[in-house]
Amino acid sequence: MSHIPLRVPLRDTPHVYGAVTRILHWLMAALILWQFLGMGLRAIYGRQDWLAPFVGSHAPVGAALFVLVILRVLWALANRRTRPAHGDGWQGRAAAAGHGLLYLLMLAIPSLGLLRAWGSERGLTLFGAQIFAPKSPPVEWTAALAGALHGELAWLLLAAVAGHVAMVGVHQAMWRDGTLKRMAGRR
């Protein structure tokens, strides 16, 4: 059983993820849940007025997630020597590969959304600031590439997140190795 300090440090340690990592992790988890809830409801019910808060916030929340994942990658790199280890053997390699897939998808999906917005005739305005001016004519290949991959990779991300959550359950219920405590605390 790993040692869990009474107070969570700001930076990661070999025993626990620090406060910054935890805040980034859980904030991103909440925003990703918001995105999937909205897009899942849209897939089930189509375009409905009551879904406007979800659909209308998709691009700003996606952009916020993109910024957060970049910050999270930079923070992970800054803490790489002091973070809790994934473990040895095939389980450690599988955990590292799973986390790598999550990060890759969390970077690729909003990148594709931004690429689509860059080439579109609508452009992109976030939080009142124009990020990309409308293109006339639109850049067709950006819409084709993002249209082919953005949503499909998002559903792959959902599967990877489900696998991540399932493995936390395995660590907690079967292996009892304190993995959940390192990110969530004592409870």
GIZIJO-V182982 format. One record per pair of residues at least 6 apart in sequence whose ideal C-beta (glycine too) atoms are under 6 Angstrom apart, sorted by the first residue. I is the first residue (numbers start at 1). J is the second residue. D is the distance in whole Angstrom. If there is no record, write none. Layout:
i:I j:J d:D
i:I j:J d:D
This chain:
i:1 j:178 d:6
i:2 j:15 d:5
i:2 j:178 d:4
i:3 j:15 d:5
i:4 j:181 d:5
i:8 j:19 d:5
i:9 j:18 d:5
i:10 j:18 d:5
i:10 j:19 d:5
i:11 j:18 d:4
i:11 j:79 d:6
i:12 j:18 d:5
i:12 j:21 d:6
i:12 j:79 d:4
i:12 j:82 d:5
i:12 j:83 d:4
i:13 j:82 d:6
i:16 j:182 d:5
i:17 j:182 d:6
i:17 j:183 d:5
i:20 j:75 d:6
i:24 j:72 d:5
i:28 j:68 d:5
i:31 j:61 d:5
i:31 j:65 d:5
i:34 j:61 d:6
i:35 j:61 d:6
i:36 j:158 d:6
i:38 j:54 d:3
i:41 j:51 d:6
i:42 j:51 d:6
i:42 j:55 d:6
i:60 j:126 d:5
i:62 j:110 d:5
i:62 j:113 d:5
i:63 j:126 d:5
i:65 j:110 d:6
i:66 j:110 d:4
i:69 j:106 d:4
i:69 j:107 d:6
i:84 j:182 d:5
i:86 j:92 d:4
i:86 j:95 d:4
i:86 j:96 d:5
i:101 j:160 d:5
i:102 j:160 d:5
i:105 j:153 d:6
i:105 j:157 d:4
i:108 j:153 d:6
i:109 j:153 d:5
i:109 j:154 d:5
i:112 j:146 d:4
i:112 j:149 d:5
i:112 j:150 d:4
i:113 j:150 d:6
i:115 j:142 d:5
i:115 j:146 d:5
i:116 j:142 d:5
i:116 j:143 d:6
i:116 j:146 d:3
i:117 j:124 d:4
i:117 j:132 d:5
i:118 j:132 d:5
i:119 j:135 d:6
i:119 j:138 d:6
i:119 j:139 d:3
i:119 j:142 d:3
i:120 j:138 d:5
i:121 j:134 d:5
i:121 j:138 d:4
i:122 j:134 d:6
i:123 j:132 d:5
i:123 j:133 d:5
i:123 j:134 d:4
i:124 j:131 d:4
i:124 j:132 d:4
i:168 j:180 d:6
i:171 j:177 d:6
i:171 j:179 d:4
i:172 j:180 d:5
